[in-house]
Amino acid sequence: MAWNVVEALVAIGVGVVVGSVALVGFGVDSGIEVISAVALLWMEAAQGGAARKRRGARGSRKKGAVPRGRNLFLAGRLHPLRGHRRAPLG
C-alpha cells in the first residue's frame, strides 16, 4: 500500500509538470487503489473476526476461482498468437 501512495504522488506530480493527462490519470488510479485498500482494512478491523468466519463458510465457492483465473490467463497469453497468424505479411 505504501508503494501505491508513492506511485500516486510521483505520477501525479510528474504528470502535472510535463503536462501528461495519461500520467496524471495513472496517479489518480493509484490513489483510488489506496483508498480502496484503506476502506477494506477499515471494514475488516471494524468487523473483527466476523468477516473471516463468513468467508470460511463460503470457502467452497473459491474452488471455482482457480480454474477460471487460469483460463483467463491462458486466453490472454494465446490471444496475441492468434492475431499474428491472421496478420498480412509484407
N, C-alpha and C positions, 0 to 999 in steps of 0.2 A: 504494500500500500504506500509506503514511503517513496518507492520508486515512481509510482504514478503521480504523486504530488510534485516531485522534482520534474518529471517529464512534462506535466501540465504547465508548470511555471516557465520552464525553459522554452517549450514550444510556443506558448502564447507570447512571451517576451520577444523571442527571435522573430516570430511571425509578424508582430507589430512593427519591429524595427525594419525588416526587409519588405514589409507590405504584402505578405503572403496570406491570403484568406484561407488557403488549404492548411497551412501550418497552424494558424490560429484555431481553425476548426478541429484539428487534431488535438491541440492542447485542451480545448473545451471538452472534447470527448474523454480525454484522460481525467479531467476534473469530474465529469459525470460518473466515471467508474469509481473514483474515490468516494464521492457522495453515496453511491450505491453500496460500496463496501462498508462504509461507516454506518449506514442505516441497517444493514444486515447484522453487523456486530452489535449494534444497539438493541435491535429486536431480540437477538439471541440472549444477550445479557439480561434483558428485562423479563424474558420468559423463563429463564433458568433452564432446568433440565426438561421442561415440558416439551419443548420443540424437539429435543433429541429423542424423547420417548415416542413422539408421534412419528418421527422418521423411522424409528426402529420397527414400528408396527407396519409401515408401508415398505419395508425393505424388499419384499418380493417384487415390487414394481421396478426396482432398479435393475433387475436382471436383464430386462429387455433393452436397457440403455446401452449396454456394451456392444451388442451386435449392430444396433442402429448407428452408433458412433463409428464403429469400424467400417460399416458400409458407406457412410457418408465420406469418411476419409479416403477410402478406396475409389469412390466415384470422383472425388476431387482430384485424385492423382491420375486417374485414367482419362479424364475429360480432355486435358491438353493433348494427349496422344491421339485421340480420335480426330481432333481438329487438324493436326499436322497431316494426317493421311488424306484428308479431303482438300488440302490447300493446293492451289495450282502451282505447278513448277515453272520456274523461269522468272 
